[in-house]
Amino acid sequence: MAAQPLISVDFEVFGIVQGVFFRKYTQKKAKELALRGWCRNTNGGTVSGLLEGQRDRVETMKNWLQKTGSPSSRIDKVEFKNEKEIQEYTFKHFSVKH
């Protein structure tokens, strides 16, 4: 069976997502799914980031970002942009940027 293609996608999560450990939980979930990339707080009160990994795992993470998040967060909406297939990983792991 051929390996799944790798994809990359940018995301931004709107709602109550700062000061509620959203980035920490996002990093934990990404590591569980063996995804790479990063996330950070924005000046606009959102959390943005980039995901890289196998398509099915990225889809699982997208669903988690839309419906789960951290226990104290409230997710109003999530925007995904620039989804594309990539030949190889750009990042070594999933990090939280400050």
C-alpha positions as CSV (number, residue, x, y, z in Angstrom):
1,M,0.0,0.0,0.0
2,A,1.4,3.4,-1.0
3,A,2.1,5.9,1.7
4,Q,-0.4,8.6,2.1
5,P,0.6,12.0,0.6
6,L,1.8,14.6,3.0
7,I,-0.3,17.8,3.1
8,S,0.3,21.2,4.7
9,V,-2.5,23.5,5.8
10,D,-2.6,26.9,7.7
11,F,-5.3,27.4,10.4
12,E,-6.7,30.1,12.6
13,V,-9.0,29.4,15.5
14,F,-11.5,32.1,16.7
15,G,-13.3,32.2,20.0
16,I,-12.0,32.0,23.5
17,V,-8.7,30.4,22.7
18,Q,-6.1,32.5,24.6
19,G,-5.3,32.0,28.3
20,V,-7.0,28.6,28.2
21,F,-4.0,26.4,27.4
22,F,-5.2,26.0,23.8
23,R,-1.7,26.0,22.3
24,K,-0.5,23.4,24.8
25,Y,-3.4,21.1,24.0
26,T,-3.0,21.7,20.3
27,Q,0.7,20.7,20.6
28,K,-0.2,17.6,22.6
29,K,-2.8,16.5,20.0
30,A,-0.5,17.2,17.1
31,K,2.2,15.0,18.7
32,E,-0.3,12.2,19.3
33,L,-1.1,12.3,15.6
34,A,2.6,12.6,14.6
35,L,1.9,15.9,12.9
36,R,4.5,18.7,12.5
37,G,4.2,22.5,12.4
38,W,3.5,25.2,14.9
39,C,0.9,27.3,16.6
40,R,0.9,30.7,18.3
41,N,-1.3,33.4,19.8
42,T,-2.1,36.3,17.5
43,N,-2.6,40.0,18.4
44,G,-6.2,39.6,17.3
45,G,-7.1,37.1,20.1
46,T,-6.9,34.0,17.9
47,V,-4.6,31.1,17.6
48,S,-3.0,30.5,14.3
49,G,-0.6,27.8,13.0
50,L,0.4,25.4,10.4
51,L,-0.1,21.6,10.2
52,E,2.0,19.1,8.2
53,G,1.3,15.4,8.0
54,Q,-0.5,12.5,6.4
55,R,-3.9,13.6,5.0
56,D,-6.1,11.4,7.3
57,R,-4.2,12.6,10.4
58,V,-4.4,16.3,9.3
59,E,-8.2,15.8,8.8
60,T,-8.4,14.3,12.4
61,M,-6.6,17.4,13.7
62,K,-8.8,19.8,11.7
63,N,-11.9,18.1,13.3
64,W,-10.3,18.4,16.8
65,L,-9.5,22.1,16.2
66,Q,-13.2,22.7,15.2
67,K,-14.9,20.7,17.9
68,T,-12.7,20.0,20.8
69,G,-9.8,22.3,21.6
70,S,-8.7,22.7,25.2
71,P,-11.2,22.1,28.1
72,S,-11.7,25.8,28.9
73,S,-11.8,27.1,25.3
74,R,-14.8,28.1,23.3
75,I,-14.3,27.7,19.5
76,D,-16.5,30.0,17.4
77,K,-15.0,29.1,14.0
78,V,-11.8,27.8,12.4
79,E,-10.5,28.9,9.0
80,F,-8.2,26.6,7.0
81,K,-6.2,28.0,4.1
82,N,-3.5,27.1,1.6
83,E,-4.0,23.4,1.8
84,K,-1.5,21.7,-0.5
85,E,0.4,18.4,-1.0
86,I,4.1,18.6,0.0
87,Q,7.0,16.3,-0.9
88,E,8.6,16.4,2.5
89,Y,8.3,17.9,5.9
90,T,9.4,21.5,6.5
91,F,9.4,21.1,10.3
92,K,11.0,18.6,12.6
93,H,8.2,18.6,15.2
94,F,5.1,20.6,16.3
95,S,6.1,23.6,18.4
96,V,4.4,26.5,20.2
97,K,5.7,29.8,19.1
98,H,5.8,32.8,21.5
